[in-house]
Amino acid sequence: QVQLVESGGGLVQPGESLKLSCTYSGSSRSIFRMAWYRQAPRKQREQVASIARTTTYADSVKGRFSISRDNTENTVYLQMNALKPEDTAVYYCYVQTVTKDYFWGQGVQVTVSS
């Protein structure tokens, strides 16, 4: 059974940092792409960052967020620096395999508030 286990969310003040992690297990299928999405209240889910052969970022997080992956551990990370109140959202991990199956994590809450 495929599992995506996320961790690292929390409450921080503006300007502070958080690091999210997500570990994929339960399948022998190789990973093609890993990504982080977020959904704020009353807004659509949006892609924040993606990593496959290259990395991509939403314009709103460029220069502040960094996505990385550890292929040996099937883990993807999202380092979030200089956090702003508008970064407040539930963050979801996403994994796409080489066979084009995809899976979502359960989501972690990130709240940026003074």
N, C-alpha and C positions, 0 to 999 in steps of 0.2 A: 504494500500500500504506500503510495507516494505521500510524503510529508514535507511541508515547508515550515520550518520553525524559525520565527522571527524574534528578535530581541533588540533592546537598546533604546526604546522610546522613553519618553518622560516629559517632565515639565522643566523648562529652562527659561532664563531671562534673555531678552534681546541681546545679540552680540555673542552669546555663548555657543558652545558646540555640542553635538551629539554624534554618536556613531551607531548606525543600525547594522545588524547582521542577519543573514538568512541562510539556513542550511537545508539543502535538498537531500532527501534520502528515500529509499524504498523502491528505486528503479535502477535498472542497469543501463537504461538508455542514456546516451551521451547528451550533454547539454549543448545547445547551440547558442542561445541568448539568455541572459539574465537581466532583469531590469527592476527598477523601483517606480511605482506609481503612487499617487496620493489623491485623496479625496477630502476636500474641506466641506463643511456643512453647506448644503444647498448649492453645491457645485458639482460639475461632472468630474469623474476620475480622469487624471491627466498623467502622462508619463513624465517622470522627473529626470531619470537617467537610465541609460541602457548600455550594456557591454556585450559585444560579440567579438568580431575581429577588430572593431573600433568602438570607441565610446561616443555617445551622444548625450546632450544635456538640454533641458528646457532653458530657454533664454533667461527665465526668472532666477535660475540657480547657477548659471555659468559663473565661474570664478569663485564660488562659495562652496559648492558641493563637489565631491569626488567619488566616483564609483570604482570599485575594484573587485576582483574575484580570486579565490584560491581554488584552482581546479582539483587539487589533491583532496580538498575537504568539501568540494561541492558547495562552497559558501560564497555569497556575494555580500559586499559591504557598501554602505553609503556613509561617507564622512561628511557631516554637515557643519560648516563653520559660519560664523557671522549670521546666526539665525535671526529671522525677522518674525514679527507677529503674523504676517501673511503666510509664513511657512507652516502655520498650525493646520494640522490635518491628520487623518489616518493614513499611514504609509503602508503600502502593500508590496510584497515581493512577488515577482513574476518569473517563471522559468519556462523556456521553450526548448524542447528537445530536438534532436536532429531529425526525428520522425514527425516533427511538427505538432506533437502533443504539447499542451501548455497547462500550467498549474499556477494557482494563486495561494499566497500565504493568508493567514487569518487577519493580518493587519495589526499595526502597533500605533498607538496614539502618540503624536508629538505635539506638545503645546508650548508656544513661545509667548510668554507674558511677563510683564513686570508687576 
